[in-house]
Amino acid sequence: MTSQRATGAGLAAIFGAMAFMSAGPALPDELELGSTLYDQYCAACHGADLEGAPDWQRPGPDGRFPAPPHDETGHTWHHGDRMLFAYTKHGGQAYLDGLGVAFDSGMPAFGDMLSDEEIKAILAFIRSTWPARIQEIQAERTAAESTE
């Protein structure tokens, strides 16, 4: 069995073009934009209240896992900002393929529909809904990404 191990060039294609790091707390305008865009692009799959699809921890009939919650009950906060940005911009499958991870992701790419700033606003909105301790943990994971 051959692994699709990410090459330096493959990871550069995913991460190299983006210089995404949190620049502190989001501004009210960014959160408002993020909330509006979340409703328009994300809520249909991830829930209007960020609750995720029912039975999101079990594969559906198509073998894919349904959309997870983006609230504190899900695993979004387990990932740093760079990963979340790339996953959203390039799509789950492209991101995972670039890392050589064998997983069938149904997350579409939004890079052709949303600007980088709009993606960042959505992620800022999602982060803003988490309890302070979870925001701290996620910020630590974001900081750790810059040393990888």
C-alpha positions as CSV (number, residue, x, y, z in Angstrom):
1,M,0.0,0.0,0.0
2,T,1.5,3.3,-1.0
3,S,1.1,6.3,1.2
4,Q,0.5,9.8,-0.2
5,R,3.1,11.3,2.0
6,A,3.2,15.1,1.7
7,T,6.3,16.4,0.1
8,G,7.8,19.7,1.0
9,A,6.3,21.2,-2.1
10,G,2.9,19.7,-1.3
11,L,2.8,21.3,2.1
12,A,4.1,24.5,0.8
13,A,1.2,24.7,-1.6
14,I,-1.2,24.3,1.3
15,F,0.6,26.4,3.9
16,G,3.1,28.5,2.1
17,A,0.7,31.0,0.6
18,M,-1.0,31.7,3.8
19,A,0.4,33.8,6.6
20,F,-2.4,33.2,9.1
21,M,-1.9,33.8,12.7
22,S,-4.4,35.3,15.2
23,A,-3.6,38.9,15.8
24,G,-5.4,39.2,19.1
25,P,-9.1,39.5,19.9
26,A,-11.4,40.0,16.9
27,L,-13.0,43.4,16.4
28,P,-16.8,43.7,16.6
29,D,-17.0,44.3,12.8
30,E,-15.0,41.1,12.1
31,L,-17.3,39.1,14.4
32,E,-20.4,40.5,12.8
33,L,-19.1,39.6,9.3
34,G,-18.0,36.2,10.5
35,S,-21.5,35.5,12.0
36,T,-23.2,36.5,8.7
37,L,-20.8,34.4,6.6
38,Y,-21.1,31.5,8.9
39,D,-24.9,31.6,8.5
40,Q,-24.6,31.8,4.8
41,Y,-21.8,29.2,4.2
42,C,-21.5,26.9,7.2
43,A,-24.7,26.6,9.2
44,A,-26.4,24.3,6.7
45,C,-23.9,21.6,7.6
46,H,-22.5,22.6,11.0
47,G,-25.7,23.9,12.5
48,A,-27.2,27.4,13.0
49,D,-26.0,27.2,16.7
50,L,-22.7,25.5,15.8
51,E,-24.1,22.2,17.1
52,G,-23.0,20.0,14.2
53,A,-25.0,17.4,12.3
54,P,-26.8,14.6,14.3
55,D,-24.6,11.6,15.0
56,W,-21.5,13.5,13.8
57,Q,-19.2,10.9,15.5
58,R,-20.5,8.0,13.3
59,P,-20.1,7.6,9.6
60,G,-23.2,8.2,7.5
61,P,-24.5,5.9,4.7
62,D,-21.9,7.3,2.4
63,G,-19.1,6.3,4.7
64,R,-18.2,9.9,5.6
65,F,-18.5,11.5,9.0
66,P,-21.2,14.2,9.2
67,A,-20.2,17.8,9.9
68,P,-18.9,18.2,13.4
69,P,-20.0,20.9,15.8
70,H,-18.0,24.1,16.0
71,D,-19.1,24.8,19.5
72,E,-17.1,23.6,22.6
73,T,-18.6,20.1,22.3
74,G,-16.8,19.4,19.0
75,H,-13.1,19.1,18.1
76,T,-12.6,22.4,16.1
77,W,-10.9,24.0,19.1
78,H,-8.4,21.0,19.2
79,H,-6.8,22.5,16.1
80,G,-4.7,25.6,15.6
81,D,-5.7,28.5,13.4
82,R,-3.4,27.7,10.5
83,M,-4.9,24.2,10.2
84,L,-8.4,25.5,10.5
85,F,-7.8,28.1,7.8
86,A,-6.1,25.7,5.4
87,Y,-8.9,23.1,5.9
88,T,-11.5,25.7,5.1
89,K,-9.8,27.4,2.2
90,H,-8.5,24.3,0.4
91,G,-11.1,21.7,1.6
92,G,-10.7,18.9,4.0
93,Q,-9.7,16.3,1.4
94,A,-6.9,18.4,-0.1
95,Y,-5.6,19.3,3.3
96,L,-5.5,15.7,4.5
97,D,-4.1,14.4,1.2
98,G,-1.3,17.0,1.5
99,L,-0.5,15.5,4.9
100,G,-0.8,11.9,3.7
101,V,-3.7,11.2,5.9
102,A,-6.1,8.5,4.6
103,F,-9.5,9.9,5.6
104,D,-12.5,10.7,3.4
105,S,-13.5,14.3,4.2
106,G,-16.7,15.9,3.0
107,M,-15.5,19.4,3.8
108,P,-15.6,21.4,0.6
109,A,-13.0,24.1,-0.3
110,F,-14.2,27.7,0.2
111,G,-11.1,29.4,-1.3
112,D,-12.9,30.3,-4.5
113,M,-16.0,31.6,-2.7
114,L,-14.5,33.4,0.3
115,S,-11.5,35.7,0.6
116,D,-8.8,35.0,3.2
117,E,-10.2,37.8,5.3
118,E,-13.7,36.3,5.2
119,I,-12.4,32.9,6.2
120,K,-10.5,34.5,9.1
121,A,-13.7,36.3,10.1
122,I,-15.7,33.1,10.2
123,L,-13.0,31.4,12.3
124,A,-12.9,34.4,14.6
125,F,-16.7,34.2,15.0
126,I,-16.5,30.5,15.8
127,R,-13.7,31.1,18.4
128,S,-15.7,33.9,20.0
129,T,-18.4,31.4,21.0
130,W,-16.1,29.2,23.1
131,P,-15.7,29.5,26.8
132,A,-12.5,31.4,27.9
133,R,-10.6,28.2,28.9
134,I,-11.2,26.5,25.5
135,Q,-10.1,29.7,23.8
136,E,-6.9,29.6,25.8
137,I,-6.2,26.0,24.9
138,Q,-6.9,26.7,21.2
139,A,-4.6,29.7,21.3
140,E,-1.8,27.5,22.7
141,R,-2.3,25.1,19.8
142,T,-2.2,28.0,17.4
143,A,1.1,29.2,19.0
144,A,2.5,25.7,18.8
145,E,1.9,25.6,15.0
146,S,4.4,28.4,14.5
147,T,7.1,26.2,15.9
148,E,6.3,23.2,13.8
